[in-house]
Amino acid sequence: MQRYCVFCAIIAGTERADILYQDDDAIVFRNRLRWVPVMLLAAPKRHLTQQELWLEMGPVGRAAIKVAEEQCPGGYRLLSNFGYDGMQSQDHAHVHILGGVFLGEYA
């Protein structure tokens, strides 16, 4: 039995999300967390692991950059969390798009 995946449910239309962009391969929607003014998630429509996504970033990378440039004209940060120690909370591959404010230095 396959585990429930909220990203797959958003893609299937059974879970609500504020979708800013989608095509046949990728989707970008607002993150429910609001740590910074713009906090979006870009994900492949096909359920992949983070490693699989980053090995072939193609459509998701293009979608992330397109929406990031529209939503964060002053600049943005793209990042992904891998595994427990990296604080990955969803199994479905995704890239965080952060911006809308000066993000400062990072650790």
C-alpha positions in Angstrom: 0.0 0.0 0.0 1.4 3.4 -1.1 1.7 6.1 1.6 -0.4 9.3 1.2 1.5 12.1 -0.5 0.0 15.6 -0.1 1.9 16.8 -3.2 0.4 14.0 -5.4 -3.0 14.9 -4.0 -2.5 18.6 -5.0 -1.4 17.5 -8.4 -4.5 15.2 -8.7 -6.7 18.1 -7.6 -8.0 16.3 -4.4 -6.1 18.6 -2.1 -6.4 22.4 -2.3 -3.4 24.6 -3.2 -2.7 28.1 -4.6 -1.2 27.0 -7.9 0.8 29.7 -9.7 2.1 27.6 -12.6 1.7 24.2 -14.1 2.5 22.4 -17.3 2.6 18.7 -18.2 5.7 18.1 -16.1 5.9 20.6 -13.3 3.8 22.5 -10.8 4.5 25.6 -8.6 2.3 26.4 -5.6 2.4 28.5 -2.5 3.8 26.8 0.6 1.5 26.8 3.6 4.4 27.9 5.7 5.1 31.7 5.6 8.6 32.3 7.0 9.3 34.9 4.3 6.9 36.9 2.1 7.3 34.6 -0.9 7.6 30.9 0.0 6.7 28.6 -3.0 7.3 25.0 -3.9 8.2 23.8 -7.4 7.7 20.0 -7.9 7.6 17.5 -10.6 4.1 16.1 -11.4 5.6 12.7 -11.3 6.4 11.4 -7.8 10.2 11.4 -7.6 12.8 11.4 -4.8 14.9 14.5 -4.2 17.9 12.7 -5.7 16.0 11.8 -8.9 14.8 15.4 -9.3 18.3 16.9 -8.9 19.9 14.4 -11.3 17.5 15.8 -14.1 16.3 19.2 -13.0 15.0 20.3 -16.4 11.2 21.1 -16.3 11.1 21.8 -12.5 14.2 24.1 -12.7 12.6 26.0 -15.6 9.3 26.4 -13.7 11.0 27.4 -10.5 13.1 30.1 -12.2 10.1 31.4 -14.3 7.8 31.9 -11.2 10.7 33.1 -9.0 11.6 35.8 -11.4 7.9 36.9 -11.6 7.3 36.8 -7.8 10.7 37.9 -6.5 12.1 40.5 -8.9 14.7 41.7 -6.4 16.2 38.2 -6.1 15.4 34.8 -4.7 16.8 31.6 -3.2 16.2 28.1 -4.5 16.9 25.2 -2.1 16.0 21.6 -1.3 16.2 19.5 1.8 17.5 15.9 1.6 16.8 13.3 4.2 16.1 13.5 7.9 19.2 15.5 8.9 18.5 17.9 6.0 14.9 18.4 7.4 13.1 16.9 4.4 9.5 16.7 5.4 7.9 15.5 2.2 9.0 12.4 0.2 7.8 14.0 -3.1 10.7 15.9 -4.7 10.5 19.7 -4.6 12.4 22.9 -4.6 11.7 25.8 -2.2 11.5 29.2 -3.8 12.2 31.9 -1.1 12.1 35.7 -1.6 10.2 38.9 -1.3 12.6 40.3 1.3 16.4 40.5 1.8 17.2 37.0 2.9 20.5 37.8 4.6 23.4 35.4 5.1 22.9 31.8 5.7 24.7 29.3 7.9 
